[in-house]
Amino acid sequence: MANIYYSQPANRRGILRAVLSLEGSRNLLKQHMIRYAGKQFPTASQSPRVDFAVLQVFDGETNGEWKSGFYQFDDDIMQIEATVQSHYDILVHADAK
């Protein structure tokens, strides 16, 4: 499982937007680029954007593709949200099929 957070100036830690299956995370990343931000939630000062989206991969979910920690999306929140909205069943329930 992986979490998507949206971070805006009013919230320092971000707002949880979705909990994705590992397969759902892979599907999301076919459309959006990310970069590893480290073991701690990135701050606005570390981001080129004021508003940004973050993917969290937990320790027990790591594999050859992923290491645990936080990944920041290169695209803005609205682009990420459009993908989450249009592909919700695929992203969230991909492993259940």
ABEGO torsion letter per residue (X at the ends): XBBBBBBBAABAAEBBABBBBAAAAAAAAAABBBBBAEABBBBAAABABABBBBBBBBAAABBAABBBEBBBBABBAAAAAAAAAAAAAAAAAAAAX
